[in-house]
Amino acid sequence: MAKHPKTYEMKVRPIVVEVNSERDSGQKYTVTFAQCDCPDFHYRHDRGEYPFCKHIVAAYGALFANLLK
């Protein structure tokens, strides 16, 4: 009989980032790298349009900028 390699359970936690609104200085949006709680994301997502909003793009930009340091 063939031996099977050990398997390990991994738990992945989503990365959550707060991004400031450009329009409202007191507003912050909670962003994971798959969704945002801003109205624009929900509007576009519900219509099946572009799957990202500018807050998700900003979160990715900040992540990659920090990785390149």
Buried (B, 14 or more C-beta within 10 A) or exposed (E): EEEEEEEEEEEEEEEEBEBEEEEEEEEBBEBEBEBBEBEBBEEBBEEEEEEBBBBBEBBBEEEEEEEEE
